[in-house]
Amino acid sequence: MAKLSPIESEFATTEEAEAYDLWFRAKVQEALDEPGPGIPHDVVMAEMRALIESKKLDAADLGR
């Protein structure tokens, strides 16, 4: 089990890094294989902007 430096990787070992890589690639392939229609970029960006703004408002409310 080869240990990795935290400067080089967020994983402690090469085995952890490889396992994550396999999991991530499977998730990407699953998304690519999804038969439904894709979501337009503009729609996703609008949803993410709204989510970020709501989190900012929540954080501001906690600061009061």
N, CA, C and O atoms as a Tripos MOL2 file, in Angstrom:
@<TRIPOS>MOLECULE
protein
  256   255    64     0     0
PROTEIN
NO_CHARGES

@<TRIPOS>ATOM
      1 N           0.8480   -1.1670    0.0000 N.3       1 MET1
      2 CA          0.0000    0.0000    0.0000 C.3       1 MET1
      3 C           0.9020    1.2430    0.0000 C.2       1 MET1
      4 O           1.5120    1.5660    1.0200 O.2       1 MET1
      5 N           0.9850    1.9190   -1.1110 N.am      2 ALA2
      6 CA          1.8430    3.0990   -1.2230 C.3       2 ALA2
      7 C           1.1410    4.3130   -0.6220 C.2       2 ALA2
      8 O          -0.0040    4.6150   -0.9600 O.2       2 ALA2
      9 N           1.8420    5.0010    0.2700 N.am      3 LYS3
     10 CA          1.2920    6.2050    0.8840 C.3       3 LYS3
     11 C           1.5630    7.3960   -0.0260 C.2       3 LYS3
     12 O           2.5960    7.4690   -0.6900 O.2       3 LYS3
     13 N           0.6210    8.3190   -0.0410 N.am      4 LEU4
     14 CA          0.7480    9.5070   -0.8680 C.3       4 LEU4
     15 C           0.9290   10.7390    0.0030 C.2       4 LEU4
     16 O           0.3990   10.8090    1.1120 O.2       4 LEU4
     17 N           1.6630   11.6890   -0.4910 N.am      5 SER5
     18 CA          1.8580   12.9540    0.2140 C.3       5 SER5
     19 C           0.5980   13.8030    0.0870 C.2       5 SER5
     20 O          -0.0050   13.8360   -0.9860 O.2       5 SER5
     21 N           0.1790   14.4930    1.1560 N.am      6 PRO6
     22 CA         -0.9910   15.3650    1.0610 C.3       6 PRO6
     23 C          -0.7750   16.5200    0.0810 C.2       6 PRO6
     24 O          -1.7380   17.1470   -0.3600 O.2       6 PRO6
     25 N           0.4670   16.7990   -0.2550 N.am      7 ILE7
     26 CA          0.7560   17.8350   -1.2490 C.3       7 ILE7
     27 C           0.4090   17.3230   -2.6470 C.2       7 ILE7
     28 O          -0.0030   18.0970   -3.5110 O.2       7 ILE7
     29 N           0.5740   16.0300   -2.8640 N.am      8 GLU8
     30 CA          0.3380   15.4280   -4.1730 C.3       8 GLU8
     31 C          -1.0900   14.9340   -4.3650 C.2       8 GLU8
     32 O          -1.5870   14.9210   -5.4920 O.2       8 GLU8
     33 N          -1.7560   14.5310   -3.2940 N.am      9 SER9
     34 CA         -3.0570   13.8910   -3.4330 C.3       9 SER9
     35 C          -3.8930   14.1030   -2.1810 C.2       9 SER9
     36 O          -3.3600   14.2540   -1.0820 O.2       9 SER9
     37 N          -5.2060   14.1130   -2.3610 N.am     10 GLU10
     38 CA         -6.1050   14.1940   -1.2160 C.3      10 GLU10
     39 C          -6.3400   12.8260   -0.5910 C.2      10 GLU10
     40 O          -6.9960   12.7180    0.4450 O.2      10 GLU10
     41 N          -5.8070   11.7830   -1.2140 N.am     11 PHE11
     42 CA         -5.9720   10.4240   -0.7240 C.3      11 PHE11
     43 C          -4.7260    9.9820    0.0320 C.2      11 PHE11
     44 O          -3.6150   10.4230   -0.2640 O.2      11 PHE11
     45 N          -4.9260    9.1100    1.0060 N.am     12 ALA12
     46 CA         -3.8120    8.6430    1.8240 C.3      12 ALA12
     47 C          -2.9740    7.5920    1.1060 C.2      12 ALA12
     48 O          -1.7650    7.5080    1.3210 O.2      12 ALA12
     49 N          -3.6090    6.7910    0.2550 N.am     13 THR13
     50 CA         -2.8910    5.7110   -0.4250 C.3      13 THR13
     51 C          -3.2700    5.6740   -1.9030 C.2      13 THR13
     52 O          -4.2770    6.2460   -2.3210 O.2      13 THR13
     53 N          -2.4360    4.9860   -2.6780 N.am     14 THR14
     54 CA         -2.7550    4.8250   -4.0980 C.3      14 THR14
     55 C          -4.0120    3.9790   -4.2730 C.2      14 THR14
     56 O          -4.7670    4.1780   -5.2250 O.2      14 THR14
     57 N          -4.2390    3.0430   -3.3630 N.am     15 GLU15
     58 CA         -5.4300    2.2050   -3.4390 C.3      15 GLU15
     59 C          -6.6930    3.0490   -3.2840 C.2      15 GLU15
     60 O          -7.6700    2.8400   -4.0030 O.2      15 GLU15
     61 N          -6.6800    4.0020   -2.3480 N.am     16 GLU16
     62 CA         -7.8280    4.8980   -2.1730 C.3      16 GLU16
     63 C          -8.0450    5.7420   -3.4260 C.2      16 GLU16
     64 O          -9.1800    5.9310   -3.8640 O.2      16 GLU16
     65 N          -6.9610    6.2460   -3.9970 N.am     17 ALA17
     66 CA         -7.0590    7.0690   -5.2020 C.3      17 ALA17
     67 C          -7.6200    6.2480   -6.3650 C.2      17 ALA17
     68 O          -8.4700    6.7360   -7.1110 O.2      17 ALA17
     69 N          -7.1630    5.0320   -6.5230 N.am     18 GLU18
     70 CA         -7.6370    4.1790   -7.6080 C.3      18 GLU18
     71 C          -9.1010    3.8010   -7.4100 C.2      18 GLU18
     72 O          -9.8690    3.7710   -8.3710 O.2      18 GLU18
     73 N          -9.4910    3.5140   -6.1680 N.am     19 ALA19
     74 CA        -10.8880    3.1760   -5.8920 C.3      19 ALA19
     75 C         -11.8010    4.3620   -6.2010 C.2      19 ALA19
     76 O         -12.8770    4.1870   -6.7740 O.2      19 ALA19
     77 N         -11.3780    5.5500   -5.8270 N.am     20 TYR20
     78 CA        -12.1670    6.7440   -6.1270 C.3      20 TYR20
     79 C         -12.2660    6.9490   -7.6360 C.2      20 TYR20
     80 O         -13.3360    7.2710   -8.1520 O.2      20 TYR20
     81 N         -11.1590    6.7640   -8.3360 N.am     21 ASP21
     82 CA        -11.1560    6.9340   -9.7870 C.3      21 ASP21
     83 C         -12.1430    5.9750  -10.4420 C.2      21 ASP21
     84 O         -12.8880    6.3800  -11.3340 O.2      21 ASP21
     85 N         -12.1630    4.7210  -10.0200 N.am     22 LEU22
     86 CA        -13.1110    3.7520  -10.5650 C.3      22 LEU22
     87 C         -14.5480    4.1650  -10.2770 C.2      22 LEU22
     88 O         -15.4010    4.1010  -11.1620 O.2      22 LEU22
     89 N         -14.8230    4.5900   -9.0370 N.am     23 TRP23
     90 CA        -16.1640    5.0250   -8.6620 C.3      23 TRP23
     91 C         -16.5910    6.2310   -9.5010 C.2      23 TRP23
     92 O         -17.7060    6.2730  -10.0210 O.2      23 TRP23
     93 N         -15.6920    7.2080   -9.6250 N.am     24 PHE24
     94 CA        -16.0030    8.4290  -10.3730 C.3      24 PHE24
     95 C         -16.2820    8.1150  -11.8410 C.2      24 PHE24
     96 O         -17.2500    8.6190  -12.4120 O.2      24 PHE24
     97 N         -15.4450    7.2930  -12.4470 N.am     25 ARG25
     98 CA        -15.6430    6.9320  -13.8500 C.3      25 ARG25
     99 C         -16.9650    6.2020  -14.0540 C.2      25 ARG25
    100 O         -17.6320    6.4010  -15.0690 O.2      25 ARG25
    101 N         -17.3520    5.3500  -13.0900 N.am     26 ALA26
    102 CA        -18.6310    4.6400  -13.1880 C.3      26 ALA26
    103 C         -19.7950    5.6280  -13.1160 C.2      26 ALA26
    104 O         -20.7750    5.4840  -13.8460 O.2      26 ALA26
    105 N         -19.6920    6.6260  -12.2450 N.am     27 LYS27
    106 CA        -20.7490    7.6290  -12.1270 C.3      27 LYS27
    107 C         -20.8660    8.4590  -13.4070 C.2      27 LYS27
    108 O         -21.9730    8.7620  -13.8520 O.2      27 LYS27
    109 N         -19.7340    8.8230  -13.9930 N.am     28 VAL28
    110 CA        -19.7560    9.5910  -15.2460 C.3      28 VAL28
    111 C         -20.3820    8.7520  -16.3530 C.2      28 VAL28
    112 O         -21.2090    9.2520  -17.1160 O.2      28 VAL28
    113 N         -19.9990    7.4870  -16.4470 N.am     29 GLN29
    114 CA        -20.5690    6.6200  -17.4810 C.3      29 GLN29
    115 C         -22.0640    6.4510  -17.2700 C.2      29 GLN29
    116 O         -22.8280    6.4500  -18.2360 O.2      29 GLN29
    117 N         -22.4910    6.3080  -16.0250 N.am     30 GLU30
    118 CA        -23.9150    6.1880  -15.7110 C.3      30 GLU30
    119 C         -24.6760    7.4210  -16.2060 C.2      30 GLU30
    120 O         -25.7650    7.2980  -16.7670 O.2      30 GLU30
    121 N         -24.1090    8.5940  -15.9990 N.am     31 ALA31
    122 CA        -24.7480    9.8300  -16.4490 C.3      31 ALA31
    123 C         -24.7780    9.8970  -17.9740 C.2      31 ALA31
    124 O         -25.7790   10.3120  -18.5570 O.2      31 ALA31
    125 N         -23.6920    9.4940  -18.6160 N.am     32 LEU32
    126 CA        -23.6550    9.5080  -20.0820 C.3      32 LEU32
    127 C         -24.6560    8.5280  -20.6880 C.2      32 LEU32
    128 O         -25.2050    8.7770  -21.7610 O.2      32 LEU32
    129 N         -24.8910    7.4210  -20.0010 N.am     33 ASP33
    130 CA        -25.8040    6.3950  -20.4990 C.3      33 ASP33
    131 C         -27.2710    6.7220  -20.2160 C.2      33 ASP33
    132 O         -28.1570    6.0390  -20.7300 O.2      33 ASP33
    133 N         -27.5370    7.7270  -19.4290 N.am     34 GLU34
    134 CA        -28.9130    8.1060  -19.0740 C.3      34 GLU34
    135 C         -29.6940    8.4110  -20.3510 C.2      34 GLU34
    136 O         -29.2730    9.2490  -21.1480 O.2      34 GLU34
    137 N         -30.8330    7.7360  -20.5530 N.am     35 PRO35
    138 CA        -31.5660    7.9080  -21.8090 C.3      35 PRO35
    139 C         -32.3860    9.1980  -21.9010 C.2      35 PRO35
    140 O         -32.7880    9.5910  -22.9960 O.2      35 PRO35
    141 N         -32.6340    9.8440  -20.8010 N.am     36 GLY36
    142 CA        -33.4780   11.0400  -20.8150 C.3      36 GLY36
    143 C         -32.7990   12.2220  -21.4770 C.2      36 GLY36
    144 O         -31.6080   12.1790  -21.7870 O.2      36 GLY36
    145 N         -33.5680   13.2760  -21.6910 N.am     37 PRO37
    146 CA        -32.9770   14.4730  -22.3120 C.3      37 PRO37
    147 C         -31.9880   15.1470  -21.3690 C.2      37 PRO37
    148 O         -32.1270   15.0800  -20.1480 O.2      37 PRO37
    149 N         -31.0050   15.7860  -21.9450 N.am     38 GLY38
    150 CA        -30.0400   16.5200  -21.1440 C.3      38 GLY38
    151 C         -30.6620   17.8030  -20.5970 C.2      38 GLY38
    152 O         -31.7260   18.2300  -21.0470 O.2      38 GLY38
    153 N         -29.9960   18.4040  -19.6360 N.am     39 ILE39
    154 CA        -30.4530   19.6700  -19.0780 C.3      39 ILE39
    155 C         -29.6010   20.7660  -19.7150 C.2      39 ILE39
    156 O         -28.3730   20.6990  -19.6740 O.2      39 ILE39
    157 N         -30.2450   21.7720  -20.3000 N.am     40 PRO40
    158 CA        -29.4730   22.8490  -20.9240 C.3      40 PRO40
    159 C         -28.5610   23.5570  -19.9170 C.2      40 PRO40
    160 O         -28.9080   23.7160  -18.7470 O.2      40 PRO40
    161 N         -27.4080   23.9710  -20.3930 N.am     41 HIS41
    162 CA        -26.4200   24.6360  -19.5500 C.3      41 HIS41
    163 C         -27.0190   25.8450  -18.8290 C.2      41 HIS41
    164 O         -26.7870   26.0290  -17.6340 O.2      41 HIS41
    165 N         -27.7810   26.6650  -19.5410 N.am     42 ASP42
    166 CA        -28.3600   27.8720  -18.9430 C.3      42 ASP42
    167 C         -29.2910   27.5450  -17.7840 C.2      42 ASP42
    168 O         -29.3440   28.2840  -16.8010 O.2      42 ASP42
    169 N         -30.0240   26.4410  -17.8940 N.am     43 VAL43
    170 CA        -30.9360   26.0360  -16.8230 C.3      43 VAL43
    171 C         -30.1410   25.6190  -15.5870 C.2      43 VAL43
    172 O         -30.4610   26.0210  -14.4680 O.2      43 VAL43
    173 N         -29.1180   24.8230  -15.7940 N.am     44 VAL44
    174 CA        -28.2860   24.3770  -14.6710 C.3      44 VAL44
    175 C         -27.6280   25.5800  -13.9880 C.2      44 VAL44
    176 O         -27.6120   25.6710  -12.7600 O.2      44 VAL44
    177 N         -27.0880   26.4950  -14.7870 N.am     45 MET45
    178 CA        -26.4200   27.6690  -14.2110 C.3      45 MET45
    179 C         -27.3980   28.5280  -13.4200 C.2      45 MET45
    180 O         -27.0470   29.0250  -12.3490 O.2      45 MET45
    181 N         -28.6070   28.7130  -13.9170 N.am     46 ALA46
    182 CA        -29.6060   29.4970  -13.1890 C.3      46 ALA46
    183 C         -29.9510   28.8270  -11.8650 C.2      46 ALA46
    184 O         -30.0820   29.4970  -10.8410 O.2      46 ALA46
    185 N         -30.0970   27.5080  -11.8840 N.am     47 GLU47
    186 CA        -30.3950   26.7790  -10.6420 C.3      47 GLU47
    187 C         -29.2390   26.9010   -9.6480 C.2      47 GLU47
    188 O         -29.4690   27.0870   -8.4530 O.2      47 GLU47
    189 N         -28.0140   26.8000  -10.1270 N.am     48 MET48
    190 CA        -26.8540   26.8920   -9.2370 C.3      48 MET48
    191 C         -26.6980   28.2990   -8.6750 C.2      48 MET48
    192 O         -26.3590   28.4600   -7.5020 O.2      48 MET48
    193 N         -26.9410   29.3250   -9.4970 N.am     49 ARG49
    194 CA        -26.8770   30.7030   -8.9880 C.3      49 ARG49
    195 C         -27.9090   30.9160   -7.8960 C.2      49 ARG49
    196 O         -27.6190   31.5480   -6.8800 O.2      49 ARG49
    197 N         -29.1210   30.3910   -8.0990 N.am     50 ALA50
    198 CA        -30.1740   30.5190   -7.0860 C.3      50 ALA50
    199 C         -29.7880   29.7770   -5.8060 C.2      50 ALA50
    200 O         -30.0270   30.2750   -4.7060 O.2      50 ALA50
    201 N         -29.2020   28.6060   -5.9420 N.am     51 LEU51
    202 CA        -28.7710   27.8430   -4.7670 C.3      51 LEU51
    203 C         -27.6760   28.5770   -4.0060 C.2      51 LEU51
    204 O         -27.7220   28.6640   -2.7790 O.2      51 LEU51
    205 N         -26.6980   29.1010   -4.7260 N.am     52 ILE52
    206 CA        -25.6110   29.8410   -4.0760 C.3      52 ILE52
    207 C         -26.1590   31.0700   -3.3670 C.2      52 ILE52
    208 O         -25.7700   31.3610   -2.2360 O.2      52 ILE52
    209 N         -27.0480   31.7830   -4.0150 N.am     53 GLU53
    210 CA        -27.6330   32.9770   -3.3970 C.3      53 GLU53
    211 C         -28.4120   32.6130   -2.1410 C.2      53 GLU53
    212 O         -28.3340   33.3270   -1.1420 O.2      53 GLU53
    213 N         -29.1600   31.5190   -2.1730 N.am     54 SER54
    214 CA        -29.9240   31.1110   -0.9830 C.3      54 SER54
    215 C         -28.9880   30.7360    0.1620 C.2      54 SER54
    216 O         -29.2880   31.0140    1.3230 O.2      54 SER54
    217 N         -27.8580   30.1090   -0.1560 N.am     55 LYS55
    218 CA        -26.8860   29.7580    0.8870 C.3      55 LYS55
    219 C         -26.2430   31.0070    1.4770 C.2      55 LYS55
    220 O         -25.9780   31.0630    2.6780 O.2      55 LYS55
    221 N         -25.9890   32.0110    0.6340 N.am     56 LYS56
    222 CA        -25.4460   33.2780    1.1320 C.3      56 LYS56
    223 C         -26.4330   33.9450    2.0780 C.2      56 LYS56
    224 O         -26.0480   34.4710    3.1220 O.2      56 LYS56
    225 N         -27.7080   33.9190    1.7070 N.am     57 LEU57
    226 CA        -28.7330   34.5190    2.5650 C.3      57 LEU57
    227 C         -28.8560   33.7640    3.8860 C.2      57 LEU57
    228 O         -29.0080   34.3730    4.9460 O.2      57 LEU57
    229 N         -28.7890   32.4250    3.8150 N.am     58 ASP58
    230 CA        -28.8290   31.6200    5.0390 C.3      58 ASP58
    231 C         -27.6540   31.9470    5.9500 C.2      58 ASP58
    232 O         -27.8190   32.0730    7.1630 O.2      58 ASP58
    233 N         -26.4790   32.0820    5.3690 N.am     59 ALA59
    234 CA        -25.2850   32.3950    6.1500 C.3      59 ALA59
    235 C         -25.4000   33.7990    6.7700 C.2      59 ALA59
    236 O         -24.9900   34.0150    7.9110 O.2      59 ALA59
    237 N         -25.9550   34.7330    6.0170 N.am     60 ALA60
    238 CA        -26.1340   36.0880    6.5380 C.3      60 ALA60
    239 C         -27.1350   36.0830    7.6960 C.2      60 ALA60
    240 O         -26.9510   36.8000    8.6790 O.2      60 ALA60
    241 N         -28.1820   35.2840    7.5810 N.am     61 ASP61
    242 CA        -29.1670   35.1860    8.6490 C.3      61 ASP61
    243 C         -28.5640   34.5940    9.9230 C.2      61 ASP61
    244 O         -28.9320   34.9940   11.0280 O.2      61 ASP61
    245 N         -27.6580   33.6600    9.7750 N.am     62 LEU62
    246 CA        -27.0010   33.0530   10.9400 C.3      62 LEU62
    247 C         -26.0720   34.0530   11.6200 C.2      62 LEU62
    248 O         -25.8170   33.9500   12.8200 O.2      62 LEU62
    249 N         -25.5690   35.0160   10.8620 N.am     63 GLY63
    250 CA        -24.6520   36.0250   11.4160 C.3      63 GLY63
    251 C         -25.3510   37.1100   12.2040 C.2      63 GLY63
    252 O         -24.6970   37.8920   12.8950 O.2      63 GLY63
    253 N         -26.6590   37.1710   12.1150 N.am     64 ARG64
    254 CA        -27.4140   38.2210   12.8340 C.3      64 ARG64
    255 C         -27.6610   37.8790   14.2610 C.2      64 ARG64
    256 O         -28.2780   38.6600   14.9850 O.2      64 ARG64
@<TRIPOS>BOND
     1     1     2 1
     2     2     3 1
     3     3     4 2
     4     3     5 am
     5     5     6 1
     6     6     7 1
     7     7     8 2
     8     7     9 am
     9     9    10 1
    10    10    11 1
    11    11    12 2
    12    11    13 am
    13    13    14 1
    14    14    15 1
    15    15    16 2
    16    15    17 am
    17    17    18 1
    18    18    19 1
    19    19    20 2
    20    19    21 am
    21    21    22 1
    22    22    23 1
    23    23    24 2
    24    23    25 am
    25    25    26 1
    26    26    27 1
    27    27    28 2
    28    27    29 am
    29    29    30 1
    30    30    31 1
    31    31    32 2
    32    31    33 am
    33    33    34 1
    34    34    35 1
    35    35    36 2
    36    35    37 am
    37    37    38 1
    38    38    39 1
    39    39    40 2
    40    39    41 am
    41    41    42 1
    42    42    43 1
    43    43    44 2
    44    43    45 am
    45    45    46 1
    46    46    47 1
    47    47    48 2
    48    47    49 am
    49    49    50 1
    50    50    51 1
    51    51    52 2
    52    51    53 am
    53    53    54 1
    54    54    55 1
    55    55    56 2
    56    55    57 am
    57    57    58 1
    58    58    59 1
    59    59    60 2
    60    59    61 am
    61    61    62 1
    62    62    63 1
    63    63    64 2
    64    63    65 am
    65    65    66 1
    66    66    67 1
    67    67    68 2
    68    67    69 am
    69    69    70 1
    70    70    71 1
    71    71    72 2
    72    71    73 am
    73    73    74 1
    74    74    75 1
    75    75    76 2
    76    75    77 am
    77    77    78 1
    78    78    79 1
    79    79    80 2
    80    79    81 am
    81    81    82 1
    82    82    83 1
    83    83    84 2
    84    83    85 am
    85    85    86 1
    86    86    87 1
    87    87    88 2
    88    87    89 am
    89    89    90 1
    90    90    91 1
    91    91    92 2
    92    91    93 am
    93    93    94 1
    94    94    95 1
    95    95    96 2
    96    95    97 am
    97    97    98 1
    98    98    99 1
    99    99   100 2
   100    99   101 am
   101   101   102 1
   102   102   103 1
   103   103   104 2
   104   103   105 am
   105   105   106 1
   106   106   107 1
   107   107   108 2
   108   107   109 am
   109   109   110 1
   110   110   111 1
   111   111   112 2
   112   111   113 am
   113   113   114 1
   114   114   115 1
   115   115   116 2
   116   115   117 am
   117   117   118 1
   118   118   119 1
   119   119   120 2
   120   119   121 am
   121   121   122 1
   122   122   123 1
   123   123   124 2
   124   123   125 am
   125   125   126 1
   126   126   127 1
   127   127   128 2
   128   127   129 am
   129   129   130 1
   130   130   131 1
   131   131   132 2
   132   131   133 am
   133   133   134 1
   134   134   135 1
   135   135   136 2
   136   135   137 am
   137   137   138 1
   138   138   139 1
   139   139   140 2
   140   139   141 am
   141   141   142 1
   142   142   143 1
   143   143   144 2
   144   143   145 am
   145   145   146 1
   146   146   147 1
   147   147   148 2
   148   147   149 am
   149   149   150 1
   150   150   151 1
   151   151   152 2
   152   151   153 am
   153   153   154 1
   154   154   155 1
   155   155   156 2
   156   155   157 am
   157   157   158 1
   158   158   159 1
   159   159   160 2
   160   159   161 am
   161   161   162 1
   162   162   163 1
   163   163   164 2
   164   163   165 am
   165   165   166 1
   166   166   167 1
   167   167   168 2
   168   167   169 am
   169   169   170 1
   170   170   171 1
   171   171   172 2
   172   171   173 am
   173   173   174 1
   174   174   175 1
   175   175   176 2
   176   175   177 am
   177   177   178 1
   178   178   179 1
   179   179   180 2
   180   179   181 am
   181   181   182 1
   182   182   183 1
   183   183   184 2
   184   183   185 am
   185   185   186 1
   186   186   187 1
   187   187   188 2
   188   187   189 am
   189   189   190 1
   190   190   191 1
   191   191   192 2
   192   191   193 am
   193   193   194 1
   194   194   195 1
   195   195   196 2
   196   195   197 am
   197   197   198 1
   198   198   199 1
   199   199   200 2
   200   199   201 am
   201   201   202 1
   202   202   203 1
   203   203   204 2
   204   203   205 am
   205   205   206 1
   206   206   207 1
   207   207   208 2
   208   207   209 am
   209   209   210 1
   210   210   211 1
   211   211   212 2
   212   211   213 am
   213   213   214 1
   214   214   215 1
   215   215   216 2
   216   215   217 am
   217   217   218 1
   218   218   219 1
   219   219   220 2
   220   219   221 am
   221   221   222 1
   222   222   223 1
   223   223   224 2
   224   223   225 am
   225   225   226 1
   226   226   227 1
   227   227   228 2
   228   227   229 am
   229   229   230 1
   230   230   231 1
   231   231   232 2
   232   231   233 am
   233   233   234 1
   234   234   235 1
   235   235   236 2
   236   235   237 am
   237   237   238 1
   238   238   239 1
   239   239   240 2
   240   239   241 am
   241   241   242 1
   242   242   243 1
   243   243   244 2
   244   243   245 am
   245   245   246 1
   246   246   247 1
   247   247   248 2
   248   247   249 am
   249   249   250 1
   250   250   251 1
   251   251   252 2
   252   251   253 am
   253   253   254 1
   254   254   255 1
   255   255   256 2
@<TRIPOS>SUBSTRUCTURE
     1 MET1         2 RESIDUE 1 A MET
     2 ALA2         6 RESIDUE 1 A ALA
     3 LYS3        10 RESIDUE 1 A LYS
     4 LEU4        14 RESIDUE 1 A LEU
     5 SER5        18 RESIDUE 1 A SER
     6 PRO6        22 RESIDUE 1 A PRO
     7 ILE7        26 RESIDUE 1 A ILE
     8 GLU8        30 RESIDUE 1 A GLU
     9 SER9        34 RESIDUE 1 A SER
    10 GLU10       38 RESIDUE 1 A GLU
    11 PHE11       42 RESIDUE 1 A PHE
    12 ALA12       46 RESIDUE 1 A ALA
    13 THR13       50 RESIDUE 1 A THR
    14 THR14       54 RESIDUE 1 A THR
    15 GLU15       58 RESIDUE 1 A GLU
    16 GLU16       62 RESIDUE 1 A GLU
    17 ALA17       66 RESIDUE 1 A ALA
    18 GLU18       70 RESIDUE 1 A GLU
    19 ALA19       74 RESIDUE 1 A ALA
    20 TYR20       78 RESIDUE 1 A TYR
    21 ASP21       82 RESIDUE 1 A ASP
    22 LEU22       86 RESIDUE 1 A LEU
    23 TRP23       90 RESIDUE 1 A TRP
    24 PHE24       94 RESIDUE 1 A PHE
    25 ARG25       98 RESIDUE 1 A ARG
    26 ALA26      102 RESIDUE 1 A ALA
    27 LYS27      106 RESIDUE 1 A LYS
    28 VAL28      110 RESIDUE 1 A VAL
    29 GLN29      114 RESIDUE 1 A GLN
    30 GLU30      118 RESIDUE 1 A GLU
    31 ALA31      122 RESIDUE 1 A ALA
    32 LEU32      126 RESIDUE 1 A LEU
    33 ASP33      130 RESIDUE 1 A ASP
    34 GLU34      134 RESIDUE 1 A GLU
    35 PRO35      138 RESIDUE 1 A PRO
    36 GLY36      142 RESIDUE 1 A GLY
    37 PRO37      146 RESIDUE 1 A PRO
    38 GLY38      150 RESIDUE 1 A GLY
    39 ILE39      154 RESIDUE 1 A ILE
    40 PRO40      158 RESIDUE 1 A PRO
    41 HIS41      162 RESIDUE 1 A HIS
    42 ASP42      166 RESIDUE 1 A ASP
    43 VAL43      170 RESIDUE 1 A VAL
    44 VAL44      174 RESIDUE 1 A VAL
    45 MET45      178 RESIDUE 1 A MET
    46 ALA46      182 RESIDUE 1 A ALA
    47 GLU47      186 RESIDUE 1 A GLU
    48 MET48      190 RESIDUE 1 A MET
    49 ARG49      194 RESIDUE 1 A ARG
    50 ALA50      198 RESIDUE 1 A ALA
    51 LEU51      202 RESIDUE 1 A LEU
    52 ILE52      206 RESIDUE 1 A ILE
    53 GLU53      210 RESIDUE 1 A GLU
    54 SER54      214 RESIDUE 1 A SER
    55 LYS55      218 RESIDUE 1 A LYS
    56 LYS56      222 RESIDUE 1 A LYS
    57 LEU57      226 RESIDUE 1 A LEU
    58 ASP58      230 RESIDUE 1 A ASP
    59 ALA59      234 RESIDUE 1 A ALA
    60 ALA60      238 RESIDUE 1 A ALA
    61 ASP61      242 RESIDUE 1 A ASP
    62 LEU62      246 RESIDUE 1 A LEU
    63 GLY63      250 RESIDUE 1 A GLY
    64 ARG64      254 RESIDUE 1 A ARG
